[in-house]
């Protein structure tokens, strides 16, 4: 049996920056999206990175936002346009109010859907948040974006309850960017960047709280899959890294599930930018 991976993608400089901006703008202009919305504000900040010091970059996480939106549009344009527009225009740029925001939460669901679709799965939107069928088995995905470290375990419990209402295998997808990752300090040493992601997500959360997480999911979820983005500075320019870690709840595995295959395929989906 294959084992689950701990992935670390270093995007470094965004070489296709102009393409990313033009693609998002083209989508927004096609749908006549108002320029007073969150997505336009983020694009403005993204474009101004050369002329500004971007002292607020760690707080706004503009790379994280823009690249996630680009991946969503790249994968889901023409199939989920209305849902995309609703998610990227609601709320505001600053995520640090600590409040749960419906538009931003939906954006994460779209991002997870795009990763599974690019991995080859026919994902549907519906309770718990997403689901798909593979070899006649149903796989349910509940997506959560806890706004503080104290709320992570509660969100896992909520996700498990959502999954429990449906037949099939359960996967919990969590974005830890608003909690652990956004508080990280910049560092130019990529080795330390990788260690930071592993320490923050794997060592300090998934692995250290393995027993508690197992208790919270009960027998409803077999995988807790976490994501996180980290901004950092290299040679006076800014870069972005994406972390991707999956925790297997072994006691909930079944001989006829395909979770190792599914999660490994999803983890092998590289950012499109």
C-alpha positions in Angstrom: 0.0 0.0 0.0 1.4 3.4 -0.9 1.8 6.1 1.8 0.4 9.6 1.9 2.9 12.4 1.1 3.7 15.7 2.7 4.1 18.1 -0.2 5.9 21.5 -0.3 5.6 23.5 -3.5 8.0 26.4 -3.8 6.6 28.8 -6.4 9.4 31.3 -6.1 9.0 34.1 -8.6 5.8 34.1 -10.4 7.1 34.1 -14.0 3.6 34.2 -15.5 2.5 37.2 -13.5 1.2 39.1 -16.4 -0.7 36.1 -17.7 -2.3 35.6 -14.3 -3.4 39.2 -14.1 -4.7 39.3 -17.7 -6.6 36.0 -17.2 -8.4 37.1 -14.1 -9.2 40.6 -15.6 -10.5 39.0 -18.7 -12.9 36.8 -16.7 -14.0 39.8 -14.6 -14.6 42.1 -17.6 -16.5 39.4 -19.4 -18.9 39.2 -16.5 -18.9 43.0 -15.9 -17.7 42.6 -12.3 -17.7 45.9 -10.4 -14.3 47.4 -9.8 -15.2 48.2 -6.2 -15.1 44.5 -5.2 -12.5 42.5 -3.3 -11.0 40.8 -6.3 -10.2 44.0 -8.1 -8.6 45.4 -5.0 -6.4 42.4 -4.7 -5.3 42.6 -8.3 -4.3 46.3 -7.8 -2.1 45.3 -4.9 -0.7 42.4 -6.9 0.2 44.7 -9.8 1.8 47.3 -7.5 4.3 44.9 -5.9 7.3 46.5 -7.8 6.5 50.1 -6.9 5.6 49.5 -3.2 7.5 48.1 -0.3 4.5 45.8 0.5 5.0 46.0 4.2 1.5 44.7 4.6 2.1 41.6 2.4 2.1 39.0 5.2 -1.2 40.4 6.4 -3.1 40.6 3.2 -1.5 37.4 1.7 -2.1 38.8 -1.8 -0.1 36.0 -3.5 -2.2 33.4 -1.8 -5.5 35.1 -2.8 -4.6 35.9 -6.5 -3.0 32.5 -7.2 -5.9 30.6 -5.7 -8.4 32.7 -7.7 -6.4 32.1 -10.9 -6.4 28.3 -10.3 -10.2 28.4 -9.8 -10.8 30.3 -13.0 -8.4 28.2 -14.9 -10.2 25.0 -14.0 -13.8 26.0 -13.4 -14.5 28.9 -15.9 -17.6 28.2 -18.0 -18.9 25.6 -15.6 -19.2 27.5 -12.3 -19.0 31.2 -13.3 -21.8 32.4 -11.0 -20.4 30.7 -8.0 -16.9 32.0 -8.7 -18.1 35.6 -9.1 -20.1 35.4 -5.9 -17.2 34.0 -3.9 -14.5 36.4 -5.1 -16.5 39.6 -4.9 -17.9 39.3 -1.4 -16.1 40.4 1.7 -12.9 42.5 1.7 -9.2 42.1 1.3 -8.2 42.0 4.9 -8.8 38.5 6.3 -7.6 39.3 9.8 -10.9 40.3 11.4 -11.2 36.7 12.7 -14.7 36.5 11.3 -16.0 33.7 9.2 -16.7 35.0 5.7 -19.1 33.1 3.4 -17.5 34.4 0.1 -14.0 33.5 1.2 -15.1 30.1 2.5 -16.8 29.3 -0.8 -13.6 30.3 -2.6 -11.8 27.6 -0.7 -14.4 25.0 -1.7 -13.9 26.0 -5.3 -10.2 25.7 -4.9 -10.5 22.2 -3.5 -12.9 21.3 -6.2 -10.5 22.5 -8.9 -7.7 20.3 -7.4 -9.8 17.2 -7.5 -11.1 17.9 -11.0 -7.6 18.4 -12.3 -6.7 15.1 -10.6 -9.4 13.4 -12.8 -12.5 13.3 -10.5 -16.0 14.4 -11.5 -16.7 16.6 -8.5 -20.2 17.9 -7.7 -21.2 20.8 -5.4 -23.5 19.7 -2.6 -23.6 18.5 1.0 -21.4 18.2 2.8 -19.6 20.7 0.5 -18.3 18.5 -2.4 -18.6 14.9 -3.4 -17.7 12.6 -6.2 -18.0 8.9 -7.2 -15.0 6.6 -7.9 -15.4 2.9 -8.7 -19.1 3.1 -7.5 -18.1 4.5 -4.1 -19.1 8.0 -2.9 -16.4 10.3 -1.4 -17.6 13.3 0.6 -15.5 16.4 1.2 -16.2 18.9 3.9 -14.1 22.2 3.6 -13.2 24.4 6.5 -11.2 27.6 7.0 -10.8 28.2 10.8 -10.0 31.7 11.7 -8.0 31.0 14.8 -5.8 28.1 16.1 -8.3 27.6 18.9 -11.1 26.9 16.4 -9.4 24.3 14.3 -10.5 21.2 16.3 -14.0 22.5 16.5 -14.1 22.9 12.7 -12.9 19.3 12.3 -15.7 18.2 14.6 -18.2 20.2 12.5 -16.9 18.8 9.3 -17.2 15.2 10.6 -20.8 15.8 11.6 -21.5 17.1 8.1 -19.9 14.0 6.5 -21.8 11.7 8.9 -25.1 12.6 7.2 -24.0 11.0 3.9 -23.1 7.5 2.9 -19.6 7.0 1.6 -16.0 7.8 2.6 -15.1 11.1 4.3 -12.4 13.6 3.6 -11.9 16.8 5.6 -10.1 19.7 3.8 -8.8 22.5 5.9 -7.1 25.7 5.0 -4.7 26.7 7.8 -3.5 29.8 6.1 -5.7 32.1 8.2 -4.4 30.6 11.4 -0.8 29.2 11.6 0.8 30.3 8.4 -0.2 34.0 8.3 1.7 34.5 11.5 5.0 33.2 10.1 8.0 35.5 9.6 9.7 35.9 6.2 12.9 34.1 5.7 15.1 34.0 2.6 16.4 30.5 3.3 14.2 28.0 1.4 15.3 25.2 3.7 13.9 27.1 6.6 10.8 27.9 4.7 10.2 24.2 4.1 10.9 23.4 7.8 8.5 26.2 8.9 5.7 24.6 6.9 6.4 21.2 8.3 6.7 22.5 11.8 3.5 24.6 11.7 1.2 22.2 9.9 2.6 18.7 10.5 4.6 18.8 13.7 2.6 21.4 15.7 -0.8 20.3 14.5 -1.5 17.1 12.5 1.0 14.8 14.1 0.9 16.2 17.6 -2.9 16.2 17.7 -3.4 12.9 15.9 -5.2 11.2 18.8 -7.5 14.1 19.4 -8.3 14.5 15.7 -9.1 10.8 15.5 -11.5 11.1 18.4 -13.3 14.1 16.9 -13.8 12.5 13.5 -15.3 9.4 15.0 -15.8 6.8 12.3 -16.9 9.4 9.7 -13.7 10.7 8.0 -10.7 8.8 6.9 -8.5 11.7 5.7 -7.8 15.2 7.2 -6.1 17.1 4.4 -4.6 20.5 5.3 -3.3 23.3 3.1 -1.4 26.5 3.8 0.3 29.3 2.0 3.4 31.1 3.2 4.8 34.4 1.8 8.5 35.0 1.9 11.2 37.3 0.5 14.1 36.3 -1.8 16.7 38.8 -3.1 14.4 41.8 -2.5 11.4 40.2 -4.3 8.5 38.3 -3.0 7.6 34.6 -3.4 5.0 32.2 -2.2 5.0 28.6 -1.1 2.1 26.2 -0.8 2.1 23.4 1.8 -0.1 20.3 1.5 -0.3 17.6 4.2 -2.6 14.7 4.7 -3.3 12.8 7.9 -4.7 9.3 7.5 -7.2 8.0 10.2 -6.2 4.4 9.8 -9.0 2.9 11.9 -11.6 4.4 9.4 -9.9 2.9 6.3 -11.7 0.2 4.4 -10.2 -2.5 2.2 -12.4 -1.2 -0.7 -11.6 2.5 -0.5 -9.2 4.1 -2.9 -8.1 7.0 -0.6 -4.4 6.6 -1.0 -4.7 6.7 -4.8 -7.1 9.6 -4.6 -5.1 11.8 -2.2 -1.8 11.1 -3.9 -3.3 12.0 -7.2 -4.6 15.3 -5.7 -1.3 16.0 -4.1 0.5 15.6 -7.4 -1.6 18.4 -9.0 0.9 21.2 -9.3 -0.1 24.9 -9.3 -1.0 26.0 -12.8 1.0 29.2 -12.5 
